[in-house]
Amino acid sequence: MKIAFIGKFKKIYDEEGKALSLEKLGHKVIRFDENLFNRGFQAGWNNNDNFLLSYKPDVVMYTKLRIPNALEFVKRMKENNILTVSWFPDMCNVGRWENSAFNINWDTKDISQCPLANSDLVLLPDGLNQKDWRSLGINQYCVRQGIYHESCFVGDKIKDFDKDIIFIGTVNDGFYNYRKPLINFLTEKYGDKFLHLGSNNSDEVRDKQLNDVIKSSKIVVGDSVYVPYYWSNRIYETMGRGGFFLHPYVEGIDKEYEVGYHFDIYKNLDDLGTKIDSYLKDKKLRNKMAREGMKHTLKNHTLLNRSAQVMNIITNELESRSWFNGNV
């Protein structure tokens, strides 16, 4: 299948990991960098839509579609019988979310001005609200996040690294303010044996450096804003790199991983402290759970798995359309 993919492709954790995974499955991916799209692709092309259409894609895919005249772009692709797909990475709670890219008026249930909501398919890690999405006329499917398969390896131990517990993530006075009690608790209880990375920049630890940090620590503490049947990408990014992981309890998470075998959960900060103290004493059990969690992640929760799921959804959607010729 020929896919025109609009996004950012310089880093594996942007859209490049998805693009490479789709290619590994045998699909042709034509990358359109958002920044280049905004400026125009090359001399002589005054209309980005025409430039993209000249490739005759079967599908136009994007995440947040941060381009000028995005709504008009989506409409034009649909007019040309090209399936439009938003493969969105974050939780949105049907647009009722502080950092949502979905501009939905819930008083009037008006989605007419939201480019993403007007896509033929909306794929995002929301396993709870499909009925609400579809009540607005939005064709939503739950597609979880995942780790790029080549990132699933055990890193190298960092010399003189003496931290037992780590947390990686942004903490500020905005959307991530709720993490402050967690960081304060771990700092007060474990002192210099605890390390918080990414205080003001969640990109501080990425790629192989993240594998090395995880290898060098004993316990990685996870976190996710609480929404039933949603969890952040930390679970895949950590366990896929061989980390021993503690994550807050969320309904549905035990459908993907076995609690007590692949990882463990905590219900509150006191419970977290009890679990940390217990697992720090049992290296053998920690290592066993980390190995099993890594194997399970590599088998079931990489971007290859997600890409196969996405393409199955796309194929089913195309086959239901009267204009589909069956040749993709």
N, C-alpha and C positions, 0 to 999 in steps of 0.2 A: 504494500500500500504506500502511496506517496503522501507524505505529511509535510505541510508547511508549518513550521514551529516558530512562533514569535516569543522572544524572551531574552534572557541573558545567558551567555554561553562561555564566558571566560573562566568560570569556576565550576567544579564538579557538583557543588552543592546548590548551585542555581539550577537552570534548566538543562545544563549539559549532561548531568547524570541521567536524566530522563531520555534525552536525545540519543545518547550512546546506547542505552538499554533498548530502546525501540529499534535502533540499527542492528543490534546483536540478534534481535528476533527476526531480522530479515526485511525490515521496512526501510524505505528510503526517506530520510529526514532532510529537509531543506531548511537551514537555520536562517532566521531573520532577526538580527539583533535589534532590540527595542530602540537603542540609541541611534543606530543607523537608520532605522525605519523612520524615526522622528525627523531626521535631517534629509531624508531622501537617499536612495541606494546608490545611484550613480548619475553622472551627467547625462542629460537627455531624457531622463524619466521624471516627469512632473507629477505623476500619480502613483503613489506606493501601491494602491490596490491593483492597478494594471500590471505593475512589475511582479507582484505576487501571483496574479492570475495567469501570467505568461508561463508559469511553471506547470499549470494545469494540475494542481494538487487534488487529491480525493478528500482530504481533511485539512482544515486549518485549526491548529492547536495553540493554546496560550495559557498563561497562568492568570495574571492580573490585567493583561492587555493595557499596559501603560503607554498608549499611543494617542496622537491627536485624532479627534473625530472617531473614537472607538465604536460608538453605537452605529454610525453610518457604515463603518467598515464591516461590522457583523452583519448588518442588513444586506450589504452588497454581496458578501460571500454567500449568503443564503439564496439570494436572487440568482446566483450562478450555480446553484445546486452543489455547493461545497459544504460539507458538514462542519459546523463550528463547535469546538470543544474547549471548554475551560477546565483544565486540570489544575485545580486550585489547591495549594498546600496547607491551608490553615483552617481552623474552626471559625465559622461565621455565625452560627445559631440563626440561620435564615435571615441574615442581614441585621439582626438585633444584637450587634456586637460592637464593642468600643473601637476595634481596629478593623472593622469589616470593610472590604472593598465592594460590597454589594449595596448599591444605593436603592433601597426598597422602602417605600412608604407603606407602613403597615396599617395606618389609619384608612387609607383608600385601597390598599393592596395593589398599588400601582408599580409595575416594574418597567414601564415603557421607556424610562430614561436610564436604565441600568444595562450597560453593554453585556456584562457577564451573565446577568439573568436572562438575557435574550439569546444566549447561546443554545444550540440544539441539545447539547449535553453539558451538565455541570457536575464535575467529579471532584469530591472533596471529602476529608476525613470526618464526616458527620454520620454516625450510625444510628441517630435517634429521631431525626426530624424529616424523614422523606415525605411523610404525608403533608407536613406544613409546606415544604418546598413545592410539592406538586399541586397543592391547593392554590398556589400562585401561578400555576402554569409553567413551572420550572422543572425540567427533566433531570432530577438529581439522583446520583448514585454515590454510595459510600466507597471511596477508594482511600485506603490508609496511606500514610507516609511510609518511607522505607529508606534503607541505606544502599548506596551504590555498591554493587557486588564486589568490585575490586578494592573497596575500602575494608572488607572483612578479612583482616589479618591481625595477628598479635604483633604489637610494636616492640621497640627496644627499650629496655629499662634505662631510665635517665640516671646518670651518675649523681650520687649524693642527694637524690630525691627522697625526702623523709616524711612525706605526708601520707597519713593513713586514709583519710577521707577527703573526697573532693566533690565540689558542686560546680557545674559550668553553666553560666547563664547570666543574662543582664538583670541587674537590680537597679531601679531608679524610682523617682517619685511619680512616674506615669503608670503605664499599664502593668508594669512588673513590680509595683510596690508591694503586692501581697507576698512576695518572696522574702521580705526583710525579716519577719519573725523566724523563718527557717535558717537564714544565714546567721542571725544573732544567736539562735539556739546552738548551732554547731560551733560557732566561734567561742561562746562562753563555756561549752562543755568540753571541747577537745583542743582548744587553744591552738598552738602552733602545729598540731597534728592534722589540722583541717586547713584546706586550701580552697578559696573561692576564686575561680577564673572567669573572666568575662564580665567584670563588674560593670563597666560602662560600654563594653563592646563585645557582643556575643560572637564576633568573628575572630576573637583573639586566639582561639585554639581550634584549629581545623586540620583536615587532611592527616598526614603521617604524624604530625606533632600531637594530634589528639590520640592516635593509637599509642604513642609513646607515653603520654601522660596517664592514660588508662592502665597500661601495663605496669607503670611505676607505682600506682596507688593500690590500696587494698579494697576500698569500697567507694563506689560512685553513687551519690545520692541523686535521685531524680525528682522531678517536679512537673506538674501540669496544672494549668488553671482548671478548676473543677467544673466539668460538664460530664454527665453520664455518657458513656460510650464514646468518649474522646480522650485521647492522650497525646502528648507531644512526641516529636520525633526522637527525643532522647532515648527512648527505650530501644529503638532499633540501632541508633548511632552508637550507643554504649555497648549493648550486648553483641552487636555484630563485630565489634572490635575486641571481644573477649573480656569485657569488664564484668565484675560482680556488681549487681545493680539492686538498689532498693528504691521502690517507687510508691507513691501514695496510692491507696486503694481507689479504684474507679470501676464502676459497674462495666462489665464487658471485657476488661483487660485479661481476665482468666480464660477467655475464649481463644486468645492468641498465644499465651504462654502459660505454662503450668506453675502456679505459685508453690514455692518450696522446692522446685526442681530446676527451673530455669532462672528464677529470680525470686525476690521476696517483696512483700508489700508492708507499708506502715500506715496506721490509721490516724495517728496524731504525733506530735513531737515527742511526747514521753515514750510512746511505742517505738518511734524511730531510734531514740537513744538506747532503749533496751535491745533492739535488734542489732544495732551497730556494735554494742558491747559484746553481745553473744557471738556474732560472726567474726569479730576481730580475734577471738580466741580459737577459732576453728578454721585454720587455713585450708585444711584438706577439703572440707565441705564447700568453702568459698570457691576454691579452684574447680571442683567438680561441677558446681552449679554454673560457673562462668563458662566452662567448656560446653556444657549441654545447651546453655542459652545461645552461645555463638553458633553451634551447629544448627540449632533450630531456626535462628535468624537467617543464616545463609541459605537454608533450604526453603524457607517460607516467606521471608519478609524483606527481600531486596527489591530494588527498582526493576529488576527483571521480572519478578513476580507481579509487581504492580503494573508494569507495562503490558504483560500478557493479559491481565484482567481488563485493563483499559481497552486494548485492541479487541477483546471479546465483546465488550459493551458496544464499541464503535461498529463492529461487524454486524451485530444484531440490529443496531439502529439503522444502518444502511440497508440491510436486507428488508426492512419494513417499509422502505420508501419507494414510491411508484416510479421515480426517475432513476433508481439504481440499476445499473446495467450488469452487475454481477462480475465485473472484470477486475476488481481491485484485489 
